[in-house]
Amino acid sequence: MIRIEEIWLSTERVDMRAGMDTLLSRVVLIFGAAHPHHAYLFANARGTRLKIFVQDGYGMWLCTRRLSEGAFSWPRDLKAAKHTMNTEQLRALVVGLPWQRIGATSVIKSV
């Protein structure tokens, strides 16, 4: 239903009471602009809640996910304000799996 071409993850923690306008301002501040068909991910300080902001070219979408147990696997490198991820990594993240292990970093190059 929502086409997503790029996925961006913010390492800055966000108050989960933040609504559409607050997150839009965070997207512009951190990523420079809210591009159509880009998803921007934010988490709370404990890493138990996730908000995904998507600008689809016509309007904006805001999705929320909360884990009943555990926490989302968030980047350890908090010096970089933003990270990119692919669709497969996003799928792993929203179910609470360690998404950093999916993709090029999980390739075995020697035995």
C-alpha positions as CSV (number, residue, x, y, z in Angstrom):
1,M,0.0,0.0,0.0
2,I,2.8,2.4,0.8
3,R,5.8,2.4,-1.6
4,I,9.1,2.8,0.2
5,E,12.3,3.4,-1.8
6,E,14.7,4.4,1.0
7,I,14.8,3.6,4.7
8,W,16.5,5.9,7.2
9,L,17.1,5.3,10.9
10,S,17.7,8.1,13.3
11,T,20.0,7.3,16.3
12,E,18.5,10.3,18.2
13,R,15.8,9.1,20.7
14,V,12.4,10.6,20.4
15,D,9.6,11.2,22.9
16,M,6.8,8.8,21.7
17,R,4.2,11.5,22.4
18,A,5.6,13.3,19.4
19,G,3.0,13.5,16.6
20,M,3.2,14.0,12.9
21,D,4.3,17.6,12.9
22,T,7.0,17.1,15.5
23,L,8.4,14.1,13.6
24,L,8.3,16.0,10.3
25,S,10.4,18.7,11.9
26,R,12.9,16.1,13.3
27,V,13.1,14.5,9.8
28,V,13.9,17.8,8.2
29,L,16.5,18.7,10.9
30,I,18.3,15.3,10.9
31,F,17.9,14.2,7.3
32,G,17.6,17.6,5.5
33,A,14.2,17.0,4.0
34,A,11.3,14.6,4.0
35,H,11.6,12.9,0.6
36,P,8.6,11.2,-1.1
37,H,8.7,7.4,-0.6
38,H,11.3,7.5,2.1
39,A,10.7,6.0,5.6
40,Y,12.3,7.6,8.7
41,L,12.5,5.5,11.8
42,F,12.7,6.7,15.4
43,A,12.8,4.9,18.8
44,N,12.2,5.9,22.4
45,A,15.0,6.0,25.0
46,R,14.3,2.4,26.2
47,G,14.1,1.1,22.7
48,T,10.8,-0.6,23.3
49,R,8.7,1.6,20.9
50,L,9.3,2.5,17.3
51,K,7.7,5.2,15.1
52,I,8.0,5.2,11.3
53,F,7.3,8.4,9.4
54,V,6.7,8.1,5.6
55,Q,6.0,10.9,3.2
56,D,4.3,9.4,0.1
57,G,4.2,12.4,-2.2
58,Y,0.5,13.1,-1.4
59,G,0.5,13.1,2.4
60,M,2.2,11.6,5.4
61,W,1.9,8.3,7.3
62,L,2.9,7.6,10.9
63,C,3.1,4.0,12.1
64,T,3.9,2.9,15.6
65,R,5.1,-0.4,16.9
66,R,5.6,-1.4,20.5
67,L,7.2,-4.6,21.7
68,S,5.6,-6.4,24.7
69,E,8.9,-7.9,25.7
70,G,12.5,-7.0,25.0
71,A,13.7,-4.0,22.9
72,F,14.4,-3.1,19.3
73,S,18.0,-3.6,18.2
74,W,19.2,0.0,17.7
75,P,22.6,1.1,16.3
76,R,25.4,1.2,18.9
77,D,27.2,4.0,16.9
78,L,25.3,7.0,18.3
79,K,27.9,9.4,16.8
80,A,26.3,9.0,13.4
81,A,22.9,10.7,13.6
82,K,21.4,8.6,10.7
83,H,21.8,5.1,9.2
84,T,20.4,3.5,6.0
85,M,18.8,0.1,5.9
86,N,17.2,-2.2,3.3
87,T,13.7,-3.7,3.3
88,E,14.9,-7.0,4.7
89,Q,16.6,-5.3,7.6
90,L,13.4,-3.2,8.3
91,R,11.3,-6.4,8.5
92,A,13.8,-7.9,11.0
93,L,13.9,-4.7,13.0
94,V,10.1,-4.4,13.5
95,V,9.8,-7.9,14.9
96,G,12.7,-7.3,17.3
97,L,15.5,-9.2,15.5
98,P,19.1,-8.0,15.2
99,W,18.8,-6.4,11.8
100,Q,22.5,-5.4,11.6
101,R,23.4,-9.1,10.9
102,I,21.3,-9.2,7.7
103,G,22.8,-8.3,4.4
104,A,26.4,-7.7,3.4
105,T,27.7,-7.9,7.0
106,S,26.5,-11.5,7.4
107,V,28.5,-12.8,4.4
108,I,31.0,-15.5,5.2
109,K,34.2,-14.9,3.2
110,S,36.6,-17.5,4.5
111,V,36.5,-20.9,6.2
